[in-house]
Amino acid sequence: MTTVIKRGGRRQSFMPSKIKKALKGAAKEAGFSQSKIQALVNEVGNGVISFAKKKRVIKSVDIRKSILNRLNSRAKKVASAWKKFEKRKHGRF
């Protein structure tokens, strides 16, 4: 089982559903159709989930980097929507 270390040092179990939900929201915000959203979630989400599951412990920052790297190469509009959400919610990029 993979453990995620959050920015503040708190630990929690890795939850793949959080990645998929966040990707769906960002793709929807970017104006993607339902079929494109599902394809992106499958491609990017499953890749990140596979990457994270190979680790025993992973930092949330590393998960974020993996997501954004994949989005930047496949769907820049979704990466931009992701960053805008982070800025609104957390005040950071």
TORTI-854961 format. One record per residue: residue number from 1; residue in one letter; x, y, z of N, C-alpha, C in turn. Coordinates in Angstrom, 1 decimal. Example, Ala and Ser with C-alpha at 12.3 -4.5 7.8 and 13.67 -1.06 7.14 Angstrom:
<sites>
+-----+------+--------+--------+--------+--------+--------+--------+--------+--------+--------+
|  nr | rest |     nx |     ny |     nz |    cax |    cay |    caz |     cx |     cy |     cz |
+-----+------+--------+--------+--------+--------+--------+--------+--------+--------+--------+
|   1 |    A |   13.2 |   -5.7 |    7.8 |   12.3 |   -4.5 |    7.8 |   13.2 |   -3.3 |    7.8 |
|   2 |    S |   12.8 |   -2.2 |    7.1 |   13.7 |   -1.1 |    7.1 |   12.9 |    0.0 |    7.9 |
+-----+------+--------+--------+--------+--------+--------+--------+--------+--------+--------+
</sites>
This chain:
<sites>
+-----+------+--------+--------+--------+--------+--------+--------+--------+--------+--------+
|  nr | rest |     nx |     ny |     nz |    cax |    cay |    caz |     cx |     cy |     cz |
+-----+------+--------+--------+--------+--------+--------+--------+--------+--------+--------+
|   1 |    M |    0.8 |   -1.2 |    0.0 |    0.0 |    0.0 |    0.0 |    0.9 |    1.3 |    0.0 |
|   2 |    T |    0.5 |    2.2 |   -0.8 |    1.2 |    3.4 |   -0.9 |    0.7 |    4.5 |    0.1 |
|   3 |    T |    1.7 |    5.2 |    0.7 |    1.4 |    6.3 |    1.6 |    1.8 |    7.6 |    1.0 |
|   4 |    V |    1.0 |    8.6 |    1.1 |    1.3 |    9.9 |    0.5 |    1.6 |   10.8 |    1.7 |
|   5 |    I |    2.7 |   11.5 |    1.5 |    3.1 |   12.6 |    2.4 |    2.7 |   13.9 |    1.9 |
|   6 |    K |    1.8 |   14.6 |    2.6 |    1.2 |   15.8 |    2.2 |    2.2 |   17.0 |    2.4 |
|   7 |    R |    2.0 |   18.1 |    1.9 |    2.9 |   19.3 |    2.1 |    3.2 |   19.6 |    3.5 |
|   8 |    G |    2.2 |   19.5 |    4.4 |    2.4 |   19.8 |    5.8 |    3.1 |   18.6 |    6.6 |
|   9 |    G |    3.4 |   17.5 |    5.9 |    4.0 |   16.4 |    6.6 |    3.0 |   15.3 |    7.0 |
|  10 |    R |    1.7 |   15.6 |    6.9 |    0.7 |   14.6 |    7.3 |    0.7 |   13.4 |    6.3 |
|  11 |    R |    0.4 |   12.3 |    6.8 |    0.4 |   11.1 |    5.9 |   -1.0 |   10.6 |    5.7 |
|  12 |    Q |   -1.2 |   10.1 |    4.5 |   -2.5 |    9.4 |    4.3 |   -2.4 |    8.3 |    3.2 |
|  13 |    S |   -3.3 |    7.5 |    3.2 |   -3.3 |    6.4 |    2.2 |   -3.5 |    7.0 |    0.8 |
|  14 |    F |   -2.8 |    6.4 |   -0.2 |   -3.0 |    6.8 |   -1.6 |   -4.4 |    6.5 |   -2.1 |
|  15 |    M |   -5.1 |    7.5 |   -2.7 |   -6.4 |    7.3 |   -3.2 |   -6.5 |    7.7 |   -4.6 |
|  16 |    P |   -6.4 |    6.7 |   -5.5 |   -6.5 |    7.0 |   -7.0 |   -7.7 |    7.7 |   -7.4 |
|  17 |    S |   -8.8 |    7.6 |   -6.7 |  -10.0 |    8.3 |   -7.1 |   -9.9 |    9.8 |   -7.0 |
|  18 |    K |   -9.0 |   10.3 |   -6.1 |   -8.8 |   11.7 |   -6.0 |   -8.1 |   12.3 |   -7.3 |
|  19 |    I |   -7.2 |   11.5 |   -7.8 |   -6.5 |   11.9 |   -9.1 |   -7.5 |   12.0 |  -10.2 |
|  20 |    K |   -8.3 |   10.9 |  -10.4 |   -9.3 |   10.9 |  -11.4 |  -10.3 |   12.0 |  -11.3 |
|  21 |    K |  -10.8 |   12.3 |  -10.1 |  -11.8 |   13.3 |   -9.9 |  -11.2 |   14.7 |  -10.2 |
|  22 |    A |  -10.0 |   14.9 |   -9.8 |   -9.3 |   16.2 |  -10.1 |   -9.1 |   16.4 |  -11.6 |
|  23 |    L |   -8.7 |   15.3 |  -12.3 |   -8.5 |   15.4 |  -13.8 |   -9.8 |   15.6 |  -14.5 |
|  24 |    K |  -10.9 |   15.0 |  -14.1 |  -12.2 |   15.2 |  -14.7 |  -12.6 |   16.7 |  -14.5 |
|  25 |    G |  -12.4 |   17.2 |  -13.3 |  -12.8 |   18.6 |  -13.1 |  -12.0 |   19.6 |  -13.9 |
|  26 |    A |  -10.7 |   19.4 |  -14.0 |   -9.8 |   20.2 |  -14.8 |  -10.2 |   20.1 |  -16.3 |
|  27 |    A |  -10.4 |   18.9 |  -16.8 |  -10.8 |   18.7 |  -18.2 |  -12.1 |   19.4 |  -18.5 |
|  28 |    K |  -13.1 |   19.2 |  -17.6 |  -14.4 |   19.9 |  -17.8 |  -14.2 |   21.4 |  -17.8 |
|  29 |    E |  -13.4 |   21.9 |  -16.9 |  -13.2 |   23.4 |  -16.9 |  -12.5 |   23.9 |  -18.2 |
|  30 |    A |  -11.7 |   23.0 |  -18.8 |  -11.0 |   23.3 |  -20.1 |  -11.9 |   23.2 |  -21.3 |
|  31 |    G |  -13.2 |   22.7 |  -21.1 |  -14.1 |   22.6 |  -22.1 |  -14.1 |   21.3 |  -22.9 |
|  32 |    F |  -13.5 |   20.3 |  -22.4 |  -13.4 |   19.0 |  -23.1 |  -14.8 |   18.3 |  -23.1 |
|  33 |    S |  -15.1 |   17.5 |  -24.1 |  -16.3 |   16.7 |  -24.2 |  -16.1 |   15.5 |  -23.2 |
|  34 |    Q |  -17.3 |   14.9 |  -22.9 |  -17.3 |   13.8 |  -22.0 |  -16.3 |   12.6 |  -22.5 |
|  35 |    S |  -16.3 |   12.4 |  -23.8 |  -15.5 |   11.3 |  -24.3 |  -14.0 |   11.7 |  -24.2 |
|  36 |    K |  -13.7 |   13.0 |  -24.5 |  -12.3 |   13.4 |  -24.3 |  -11.9 |   13.4 |  -22.9 |
|  37 |    I |  -12.8 |   13.8 |  -22.0 |  -12.5 |   13.7 |  -20.6 |  -12.1 |   12.3 |  -20.1 |
|  38 |    Q |  -13.0 |   11.4 |  -20.5 |  -12.7 |   10.0 |  -20.2 |  -11.4 |    9.4 |  -20.7 |
|  39 |    A |  -11.1 |    9.8 |  -22.0 |   -9.9 |    9.3 |  -22.6 |   -8.7 |    9.9 |  -21.8 |
|  40 |    L |   -8.8 |   11.2 |  -21.5 |   -7.7 |   11.9 |  -20.8 |   -7.5 |   11.3 |  -19.4 |
|  41 |    V |   -8.6 |   11.0 |  -18.7 |   -8.5 |   10.4 |  -17.3 |   -7.9 |    9.1 |  -17.4 |
|  42 |    N |   -8.3 |    8.3 |  -18.4 |   -7.7 |    7.0 |  -18.6 |   -6.2 |    7.0 |  -18.9 |
|  43 |    E |   -5.8 |    7.9 |  -19.8 |   -4.4 |    8.0 |  -20.2 |   -3.5 |    8.6 |  -19.2 |
|  44 |    V |   -3.9 |    9.8 |  -18.7 |   -3.0 |   10.5 |  -17.7 |   -3.2 |    9.9 |  -16.3 |
|  45 |    G |   -4.5 |    9.7 |  -15.9 |   -4.8 |    9.2 |  -14.6 |   -4.2 |    7.8 |  -14.3 |
|  46 |    N |   -4.4 |    6.9 |  -15.3 |   -3.8 |    5.6 |  -15.1 |   -2.3 |    5.6 |  -15.0 |
|  47 |    G |   -1.7 |    6.4 |  -15.8 |   -0.2 |    6.5 |  -15.8 |    0.3 |    7.0 |  -14.5 |
|  48 |    V |   -0.3 |    8.0 |  -14.0 |    0.1 |    8.6 |  -12.7 |   -0.2 |    7.6 |  -11.5 |
|  49 |    I |   -1.3 |    6.9 |  -11.6 |   -1.7 |    6.0 |  -10.6 |   -0.7 |    4.8 |  -10.6 |
|  50 |    S |   -0.3 |    4.3 |  -11.7 |    0.6 |    3.2 |  -11.9 |    2.0 |    3.7 |  -11.3 |
|  51 |    F |    2.4 |    4.9 |  -11.6 |    3.7 |    5.5 |  -11.1 |    3.7 |    5.5 |   -9.6 |
|  52 |    A |    2.6 |    6.0 |   -9.0 |    2.5 |    6.2 |   -7.6 |    2.4 |    4.8 |   -6.9 |
|  53 |    K |    1.7 |    3.9 |   -7.4 |    1.6 |    2.6 |   -6.8 |    2.9 |    1.8 |   -6.7 |
|  54 |    K |    3.8 |    2.1 |   -7.5 |    5.1 |    1.4 |   -7.5 |    5.9 |    1.9 |   -6.3 |
|  55 |    K |    5.5 |    3.0 |   -5.6 |    6.3 |    3.5 |   -4.5 |    5.6 |    3.0 |   -3.2 |
|  56 |    R |    6.4 |    2.9 |   -2.2 |    5.8 |    2.6 |   -0.9 |    5.4 |    3.9 |   -0.2 |
|  57 |    V |    6.2 |    4.9 |   -0.4 |    5.9 |    6.3 |    0.1 |    6.2 |    7.3 |   -1.0 |
|  58 |    I |    5.3 |    8.2 |   -1.2 |    5.5 |    9.2 |   -2.2 |    4.9 |   10.6 |   -1.7 |
|  59 |    K |    5.6 |   11.6 |   -2.1 |    5.2 |   13.0 |   -1.7 |    4.1 |   13.5 |   -2.7 |
|  60 |    S |    3.1 |   14.2 |   -2.1 |    2.0 |   14.7 |   -2.9 |    2.6 |   15.7 |   -4.0 |
|  61 |    V |    3.7 |   16.3 |   -3.7 |    4.3 |   17.2 |   -4.7 |    4.8 |   16.4 |   -5.9 |
|  62 |    D |    5.3 |   15.2 |   -5.7 |    5.8 |   14.4 |   -6.8 |    4.6 |   13.9 |   -7.6 |
|  63 |    I |    3.5 |   13.6 |   -7.0 |    2.3 |   13.2 |   -7.7 |    1.8 |   14.4 |   -8.6 |
|  64 |    R |    1.8 |   15.6 |   -8.1 |    1.4 |   16.8 |   -8.8 |    2.3 |   17.0 |  -10.0 |
|  65 |    K |    3.6 |   16.8 |   -9.8 |    4.6 |   17.0 |  -10.9 |    4.3 |   16.0 |  -12.0 |
|  66 |    S |    4.1 |   14.8 |  -11.6 |    3.8 |   13.7 |  -12.6 |    2.5 |   14.1 |  -13.4 |
|  67 |    I |    1.5 |   14.5 |  -12.7 |    0.3 |   14.9 |  -13.4 |    0.5 |   16.0 |  -14.4 |
|  68 |    L |    1.1 |   17.1 |  -13.9 |    1.3 |   18.3 |  -14.8 |    2.3 |   18.0 |  -15.9 |
|  69 |    N |    3.3 |   17.2 |  -15.7 |    4.2 |   16.8 |  -16.8 |    3.4 |   16.1 |  -17.9 |
|  70 |    R |    2.5 |   15.2 |  -17.5 |    1.7 |   14.4 |  -18.5 |    0.7 |   15.3 |  -19.2 |
|  71 |    L |    0.1 |   16.2 |  -18.4 |   -0.9 |   17.1 |  -19.0 |   -0.2 |   18.1 |  -19.9 |
|  72 |    N |    0.9 |   18.6 |  -19.6 |    1.6 |   19.6 |  -20.5 |    2.0 |   19.0 |  -21.8 |
|  73 |    S |    2.2 |   17.7 |  -21.9 |    2.5 |   17.0 |  -23.2 |    1.3 |   16.6 |  -23.9 |
|  74 |    R |    0.2 |   16.4 |  -23.2 |   -1.0 |   15.9 |  -23.9 |   -2.2 |   16.9 |  -24.0 |
|  75 |    A |   -2.3 |   17.8 |  -23.0 |   -3.5 |   18.6 |  -23.0 |   -3.2 |   19.9 |  -22.2 |
|  76 |    K |   -2.5 |   20.8 |  -22.9 |   -2.1 |   22.1 |  -22.2 |   -3.2 |   22.9 |  -21.6 |
|  77 |    K |   -4.4 |   22.9 |  -22.2 |   -5.5 |   23.6 |  -21.7 |   -6.0 |   23.0 |  -20.3 |
|  78 |    V |   -5.9 |   21.7 |  -20.2 |   -6.2 |   21.1 |  -18.9 |   -5.2 |   21.4 |  -17.9 |
|  79 |    A |   -3.9 |   21.4 |  -18.2 |   -2.9 |   21.8 |  -17.3 |   -3.1 |   23.2 |  -16.8 |
|  80 |    S |   -3.5 |   24.1 |  -17.7 |   -3.7 |   25.5 |  -17.3 |   -4.9 |   25.6 |  -16.4 |
|  81 |    A |   -6.0 |   24.8 |  -16.6 |   -7.2 |   24.8 |  -15.8 |   -6.8 |   24.2 |  -14.4 |
|  82 |    W |   -5.9 |   23.2 |  -14.3 |   -5.5 |   22.6 |  -13.1 |   -4.7 |   23.7 |  -12.3 |
|  83 |    K |   -3.8 |   24.4 |  -12.9 |   -3.0 |   25.4 |  -12.2 |   -3.9 |   26.6 |  -11.7 |
|  84 |    K |   -4.9 |   27.0 |  -12.5 |   -5.8 |   28.0 |  -12.1 |   -6.6 |   27.6 |  -10.8 |
|  85 |    F |   -7.1 |   26.4 |  -10.8 |   -7.8 |   25.9 |   -9.6 |   -6.9 |   25.9 |   -8.4 |
|  86 |    E |   -5.6 |   25.4 |   -8.6 |   -4.7 |   25.4 |   -7.4 |   -4.5 |   26.9 |   -6.9 |
|  87 |    K |   -4.4 |   27.8 |   -7.8 |   -4.2 |   29.2 |   -7.4 |   -5.4 |   29.7 |   -6.6 |
|  88 |    R |   -6.6 |   29.4 |   -7.1 |   -7.8 |   29.9 |   -6.4 |   -7.9 |   29.2 |   -5.1 |
|  89 |    K |   -7.7 |   27.9 |   -5.0 |   -7.9 |   27.2 |   -3.8 |   -6.8 |   27.4 |   -2.8 |
|  90 |    H |   -5.5 |   27.3 |   -3.2 |   -4.4 |   27.3 |   -2.3 |   -3.5 |   28.6 |   -2.4 |
|  91 |    G |   -3.7 |   29.4 |   -3.4 |   -2.9 |   30.6 |   -3.6 |   -1.5 |   30.3 |   -4.0 |
|  92 |    R |   -1.3 |   29.1 |   -4.7 |    0.0 |   28.7 |   -5.2 |   -0.1 |   28.0 |   -6.6 |
|  93 |    F |    1.0 |   27.8 |   -7.2 |    1.1 |   27.0 |   -8.4 |    1.8 |   25.7 |   -8.2 |
+-----+------+--------+--------+--------+--------+--------+--------+--------+--------+--------+
</sites>
